[in-house]
Amino acid sequence: GTAGAAGAAGLVLGAGAGAGVYAAAGSESSSGAGALTSVGSTAVPFHGTHQAGITTPLQARGHLVAFDLAPGAGRKEAAALLRRWSAAARTMTAGKPSGDGDTGVALDAGPSSLTVTFGFGRTFFGRTGLNARRPAALDPLPDFSSDHLDPRRSNGDLWVQIGSDDALVAFHALRAIQREAGEAAGVRWQMNGFNRSPGATVRPMTARNLMGQIDGTGNPKPSEPDFDRRIFVPADGGEGPEWMAGGSYAVVRRIRMLLDDWEKLARGEQEKVIGRRKSDGAPLTGGTETTEPDLDRTGPDGKLVIPSNAHARISAPEQNGGAAMLRRPFSYHDGIGADGTPDAGLLFICWQADPLRGFVPVQRKLDRGDALSPFVRHEASGLFAVPGGARDGEYVGQRLLE
Ligand code: HEM
């Protein structure tokens, strides 16, 4: 059924995971007889303990957009904005028009796994007079030696992640969100991404990135007992503010891939950079994609089979005091530059209950000696507090803004 196919590897939802439960939904916006395909009819519920778009299987299309509040807009305007945005997201994710003046771009299509996820950046709290309720977890990320960050494409007061398995449905949602911002907020930056289309492979598989690697294997699984604790703020708010209960922190990095350099490497060299085989994602010490890597094994030459600077070795939670994050990226490609190099890479998005126990320690270690570093460049960065899901009749962020 739809649920099995949609629960593609890498982000498979365990039974009872509580979010992103799939249900075939009829689409009131589709016209004519006949049923939608499973891609079109798949709906991800807007309401829930957690916002959709975190444990939801990777979608084929994504838009990331950051807004800054308009000069003079404060808490009242922000609350009204989140109310409008939530209403639009609720109807669009059910496959219905966003409201009066709908552009019609998504007509005929079903929900197509649309998710719209909202977050707050550090600067939001000063602008709305809410600094006292700003989570410590939003303190700026440390500088990393390999950073090449463009501040104009980084951070922002508000962040919206849109994902859908249909490009038109995703674009429709992006325009509706922009329109609903009205006079309250303006776009700061916007990025477009993609993943493999559902059904492109004979069976659901972990996605590949633009370097050709199977990417997502080591992700924590919702079926693991410590998954919720690692990814989501506990129901009582934990050590942070209570309004973040059921929420998560998103670290967003635009990571350019230096593909001309990467593609010059022989396959064996590429595999040593990660520590896994390109063909099937298995560790270089053997087995299948899901076999545990043998990090201590040496080869006939006496060297470690998985080199000491291999990306998957350095980033593994066991090497980082258990630091874990859920990586849920989109690839991007924004054309080929005047110098002939593609502006392409990974819109790296990782989710965790606390960035200081997820992204930061791992990136610190990668920064000191990851074999992948010569082939990537971090060009933009954002850190956002993504509150828990809205209950029925509630809007996202209401517990902060009301
Ligand atoms: C693992 C690629 C950036 C954290 C992997 C794997 C690949 C990969 C191919 C092995 C398969 C897997 O477990 O998913 C990339 C590429 C990157 C990138 C191409 C940049 C363009 C990052 C960054 C972080 C990170 C910035 C965090 C700071 C991890 C983690 C694992 C991993 C935690 C899983 C390790 C494990 O549990 O075994 N990455 N990665 N990666 N990566 Fe990255």
Residues whose N, C-alpha, C, O or C-beta is under 5 A from the ligand:
A	BS01	HEM	Q213 I214 D215 G216 T217 G218 N219 I255 I274 A312 S315 A316 P317 L346 F359 V362 Q363 V376
